Amino acid sequence: MRPLEGLVVLEFCQFLAGPSAGLKLADLGARVIKIERPVKGEACRQLSIKDLFIDDSSLLFHTINRNKESFAADLKNPEDLALVKKLIVKADIMTHNFRPGVMDKIGLTFAKALEINHKLIYGTITGYGEKGPWAKKPGQDLLVQSLSGLTWMSGRKSQGPVPFGLAVADLMCGNHFVQGILAALLKRVKTKKGVLVEVSLLESILDVQFEALTAFSNDGGQLPERGDVKGSAHAFLSAPYGIYQTQDGYISLAMGDLYYIGELLDVALNKYADKHQWFVYRDEIRILLSEKIQTKATDYWLHLLESKGVWCGKVLNYNELDQQTFMTDLQLKQTVKNAAGETLVTTRSPIQLDCEILLHSKAAPQVGEDNQKIQEQFLN
């Protein structure tokens, strides 16, 4: 039995952050019902990655909506809204990421939802919180990365701001949302009352930067300064930390004793006697290491360094990653199937419970695919 089995989640969320949280709740056993507008469904169905679609919905939609059900309802239609309110009576959790004020117009605020179900966990995601000048601005991942300072943490100094290559604000916010919902479930057990869970993309992405922001706040307001050598990986860590080109690929070096690594690589680093210099002159040191590392193949350096206890690794692309035995050994992918019998290979939940890998074969639903079943089970 999975820990959230028996719990019903009504998901009014769109795009990434909220649905990614719903995906995790579904993997943990909850029954997640997406409330979607009729015909077109959730907006993410048409937001594609690489122009890839399955059964008229984007591959992006499928990646974060597997193992869910779909109930089509027009929230502006009184009859449909009445059905949704009946579902709220039976639900344990309700989530949405509408902009502030939208649920007021619909009549499904936290206060109104509690009148329907006094034990409801009510979760909301916003871009920038419920108050302030940014409250009603679009909560979009790149925009949040940009205004949060995060784009000054990637790439090299001379490149200017560099956005992260994934929707990191959305996905981290989804993780925080799940944490809040699970905590709220425990609180409800103690209080027998409903709980309001609120997160925002901005707060989540600032939390991700807690190390950098703490350093800034306690170091006289000094801005982080990225290195300016190819492969620089962290604004706050000294050499050798970073990625280095080899004769046939790339190798990463994590934290380690610079002198020891220099001896192993046969690179003279005696002039950097003070460990503080390892940070101050990190670009200079990385250049010296790079010149040496480029002379041999990746596997040569891995064998040498790993045998001596140095933390290092090969830098893989997705093709190389896919060929690693751990992908099969750890069962890191799964195949799901939709109602039409089409299959899709995707990732799985990273969580294991009592040695059980959390797999499920159900793909994302079509719009309104489960209306009849839900009507029969909840609304008759």
C-alpha positions in Angstrom: 0.0 0.0 0.0 1.3 3.4 -0.9 1.2 6.1 1.8 -1.3 8.4 0.1 -3.7 5.7 -1.1 -7.3 6.7 -0.4 -6.7 10.4 -0.6 -8.4 12.4 -3.4 -6.7 15.5 -4.9 -8.5 18.0 -7.1 -5.9 19.7 -9.3 -6.9 23.0 -10.9 -3.3 23.7 -11.7 -1.8 24.5 -15.1 1.7 24.3 -16.7 4.5 23.0 -14.6 4.8 23.8 -10.9 1.4 22.7 -9.7 1.1 19.6 -12.0 4.6 18.5 -11.1 3.5 18.5 -7.4 0.3 16.5 -8.4 2.5 14.0 -10.2 4.5 13.4 -7.0 1.3 13.0 -5.0 0.0 10.5 -7.5 3.2 8.5 -7.4 2.8 8.3 -3.7 -0.7 6.8 -4.1 -3.1 9.7 -4.2 -5.9 9.8 -6.7 -5.3 13.0 -8.6 -8.2 14.4 -10.6 -7.4 17.3 -13.0 -10.2 19.8 -13.3 -9.9 21.0 -16.9 -11.9 23.2 -19.2 -13.9 21.2 -21.7 -12.5 20.5 -25.2 -9.1 22.3 -24.9 -8.3 21.2 -21.4 -5.3 22.6 -19.5 -3.2 25.2 -21.3 -0.1 23.0 -21.0 -1.6 20.5 -23.5 -0.5 23.0 -26.2 2.8 24.1 -24.7 5.3 21.9 -26.5 8.9 21.0 -26.1 10.7 20.3 -29.4 7.2 20.4 -31.1 6.5 16.9 -29.8 2.9 15.7 -29.3 1.0 12.5 -28.4 -2.8 12.2 -28.9 -3.1 16.0 -29.5 -1.4 16.9 -26.2 2.2 18.0 -25.9 4.9 15.7 -24.7 5.5 18.3 -21.9 2.0 17.8 -20.7 2.5 14.0 -20.7 5.7 14.2 -18.6 4.0 15.8 -15.6 0.4 14.5 -15.8 0.8 10.7 -16.0 -1.2 8.6 -13.5 -3.9 11.3 -13.2 -7.6 11.5 -14.2 -9.3 14.3 -16.1 -12.7 15.8 -15.2 -13.8 18.4 -17.8 -15.9 21.3 -16.2 -16.5 24.9 -17.1 -16.1 26.8 -13.9 -18.1 29.7 -15.3 -21.1 27.4 -15.9 -23.3 27.1 -12.7 -24.2 23.5 -13.4 -20.5 22.5 -13.9 -19.5 24.5 -10.9 -22.1 22.7 -8.8 -20.6 19.4 -9.8 -17.1 20.6 -8.9 -18.4 21.7 -5.4 -19.7 18.2 -4.9 -16.3 16.8 -5.7 -14.8 19.2 -3.2 -17.0 17.6 -0.5 -15.3 14.3 -1.2 -11.8 15.6 -1.7 -8.9 15.7 0.8 -6.7 18.2 -1.1 -7.4 20.9 -3.6 -4.7 22.8 -5.5 -4.6 25.7 -7.9 -2.2 28.2 -9.4 -4.6 30.9 -10.7 -3.5 34.5 -10.3 -4.7 36.3 -7.1 -8.4 37.2 -7.4 -9.4 34.5 -9.9 -10.8 32.1 -7.2 -12.7 35.1 -5.6 -14.6 35.5 -8.9 -15.3 31.8 -9.1 -16.3 31.5 -5.5 -13.8 28.9 -4.5 -11.4 30.7 -2.2 -10.0 28.9 0.8 -12.7 30.3 3.0 -15.5 29.3 0.6 -14.0 25.9 0.1 -13.8 25.3 3.9 -17.6 26.0 4.0 -18.0 23.1 1.6 -15.4 20.8 3.3 -14.0 21.9 6.7 -11.1 19.4 6.6 -9.9 20.4 3.1 -6.1 20.9 2.5 -6.2 23.9 0.1 -3.0 24.6 -1.7 -2.1 27.6 -3.9 0.9 28.5 -6.0 1.5 32.1 -7.1 4.4 33.7 -9.0 5.2 36.3 -6.4 2.8 35.9 -3.4 -0.6 37.2 -2.8 0.4 40.8 -2.1 2.6 43.5 -3.5 3.2 45.1 -6.9 4.2 41.8 -8.5 1.2 39.8 -7.2 -0.7 39.8 -10.5 2.2 39.5 -12.9 2.7 36.3 -14.8 4.6 33.7 -12.8 6.8 32.3 -15.5 10.0 30.4 -14.9 12.5 32.5 -16.9 11.1 35.8 -15.5 11.4 34.5 -12.0 15.0 33.3 -12.6 15.8 36.7 -14.0 14.5 38.8 -11.1 15.7 36.5 -8.4 19.4 36.8 -9.1 19.7 33.2 -10.2 20.9 34.0 -13.7 24.1 35.5 -12.3 25.1 32.1 -10.8 25.4 30.2 -14.1 28.0 30.4 -16.8 31.1 32.5 -16.8 31.6 36.1 -15.7 32.1 37.5 -19.2 28.9 35.9 -20.4 26.6 38.1 -18.4 23.4 36.6 -16.9 22.8 33.0 -18.0 19.4 31.3 -17.3 19.4 27.7 -16.0 18.7 25.2 -18.8 15.6 23.7 -17.0 12.5 25.2 -15.5 14.2 25.1 -12.1 11.8 27.7 -10.5 8.7 25.7 -11.5 10.1 22.4 -10.5 11.6 23.4 -7.1 8.3 25.2 -6.3 6.5 22.0 -7.1 8.8 20.2 -4.6 8.1 22.8 -1.9 4.4 22.5 -2.6 4.5 18.8 -2.0 6.4 19.3 1.3 3.8 21.8 2.4 0.9 19.5 1.5 2.4 16.5 3.3 3.0 18.7 6.4 -0.6 20.0 6.2 -1.9 16.4 6.2 -0.1 15.8 9.5 -1.4 19.1 10.9 -5.0 18.1 9.9 -4.6 14.8 11.8 -3.8 16.9 14.9 -6.3 19.7 14.5 -9.2 18.0 12.6 -9.3 21.3 10.5 -8.5 22.3 7.0 -5.1 23.9 6.2 -4.1 26.5 3.7 -0.7 25.8 2.0 0.8 28.7 0.0 4.0 28.8 -2.0 5.4 31.0 -4.7 7.9 30.6 -7.5 9.9 33.6 -6.2 10.1 32.2 -2.6 11.1 28.8 -3.9 13.9 30.0 -6.1 15.2 32.2 -3.3 15.3 29.2 -1.0 17.3 27.3 -3.6 19.9 30.1 -3.4 20.1 30.1 0.4 23.9 29.6 0.4 24.5 32.5 -2.0 22.0 34.8 -0.3 23.4 34.1 3.1 26.9 34.8 1.9 25.7 38.1 0.4 23.8 39.1 3.5 26.8 38.4 5.8 29.7 39.5 3.6 29.0 43.2 3.3 26.7 42.9 0.3 29.5 41.5 -1.9 28.0 40.2 -5.1 29.0 36.7 -6.2 31.7 36.7 -8.8 31.8 33.8 -11.2 35.0 32.5 -12.6 35.8 33.4 -16.2 37.5 30.1 -17.4 35.6 27.6 -19.5 34.1 25.0 -17.1 33.8 27.2 -14.1 31.0 25.7 -12.0 30.5 27.6 -8.8 30.8 31.3 -7.8 31.8 30.5 -4.2 34.2 27.5 -4.5 37.9 27.6 -5.1 40.0 25.6 -7.6 40.0 22.9 -8.8 36.1 22.8 -8.7 34.8 22.7 -12.3 34.7 20.9 -15.6 37.8 20.4 -17.7 38.3 19.3 -21.3 40.3 16.2 -21.9 41.8 14.8 -25.1 38.5 13.1 -26.0 35.8 14.6 -23.8 35.3 16.2 -20.4 36.0 15.4 -16.8 34.7 17.1 -13.6 36.7 17.8 -10.5 34.9 18.4 -7.2 36.3 19.7 -3.9 39.7 18.3 -3.1 43.2 19.1 -1.8 44.7 21.2 -4.6 48.3 20.4 -3.8 47.6 16.7 -3.9 45.7 16.9 -7.2 48.5 19.0 -8.6 51.1 16.3 -7.6 49.0 13.6 -9.2 48.6 15.6 -12.4 52.2 16.8 -12.4 51.3 20.4 -12.3 53.5 22.8 -10.3 51.3 24.8 -7.9 53.9 25.7 -5.3 53.3 29.4 -5.8 49.8 29.1 -4.4 51.0 28.2 -0.9 48.1 29.9 1.0 44.8 28.0 0.7 43.0 31.4 0.4 44.8 31.8 -2.9 43.0 28.7 -4.3 39.9 31.0 -4.4 41.5 34.3 -5.3 43.5 32.8 -8.2 41.1 30.1 -9.1 40.9 31.1 -12.8 44.7 31.1 -13.1 44.9 27.7 -11.4 42.2 26.2 -13.6 44.1 27.3 -16.7 47.2 25.4 -15.5 45.1 22.3 -14.7 43.3 22.6 -18.0 46.5 22.7 -20.1 47.6 19.5 -18.5 44.3 17.6 -18.5 43.9 18.2 -22.2 46.9 16.1 -23.0 45.3 12.8 -22.0 42.0 10.9 -22.5 39.2 11.1 -20.0 39.5 7.4 -18.9 43.2 7.9 -18.2 42.5 10.7 -15.8 39.6 8.9 -14.2 41.7 5.8 -13.5 44.5 7.9 -12.1 42.4 10.2 -9.9 39.8 7.7 -8.7 42.4 5.2 -7.7 43.9 8.0 -5.4 40.6 8.9 -3.9 40.0 12.2 -5.8 36.4 13.1 -6.4 36.0 13.2 -10.1 33.6 12.0 -12.9 33.1 11.7 -16.6 30.8 14.4 -18.1 28.1 12.5 -20.0 25.5 13.7 -22.6 22.1 12.0 -22.7 23.2 9.4 -25.3 26.1 8.4 -23.0 23.9 8.5 -20.0 21.4 6.2 -21.6 24.0 3.6 -22.2 25.1 3.4 -18.5 24.2 0.1 -16.8 22.8 2.0 -13.8 19.9 3.2 -15.9 18.7 -0.4 -16.2 20.0 -1.6 -12.8 18.1 1.1 -10.9 15.1 1.0 -13.3 15.3 4.7 -13.9 12.8 4.8 -16.7 9.3 3.4 -17.1 6.8 2.9 -20.0 3.3 4.3 -19.6 0.2 3.7 -21.9 -2.7 6.0 -22.7 -6.3 5.1 -23.4 -5.6 4.7 -27.1 -2.9 2.1 -26.4 0.0 4.5 -27.3 3.1 4.1 -25.2 5.5 6.7 -23.8 8.9 6.2 -22.1 9.4 8.6 -19.2 11.2 8.9 -15.9 9.8 7.5 -12.6 9.5 8.7 -9.1 12.9 9.0 -7.4 11.4 7.7 -4.1 11.4 4.1 -2.9 9.3 2.9 0.0 10.0 -0.3 1.8 12.3 -1.3 -1.2 9.4 -0.7 -3.6 10.1 1.5 -6.7 7.0 3.6 -7.3 6.0 2.8 -10.9 2.6 3.2 -12.6 1.6 2.3 -16.2 -1.1 5.0 -16.7 -0.2 7.9 -19.0 -1.8 11.3 -18.9 -5.5 11.4 -19.6 -7.3 13.0 -22.5 -9.6 15.9 -21.7 -12.6 14.7 -19.7 -11.6 11.1 -20.1 -12.8 10.2 -16.7 -16.0 12.2 -16.4 -18.3 9.3 -16.6 -16.4 7.2 -14.0 -16.1 10.2 -11.6 -19.8 11.0 -12.0 -20.7 7.5 -11.1 -18.3 7.2 -8.1 -18.7 10.7 -6.6 -21.7 12.6 -8.0 -24.7 10.1 -8.2 
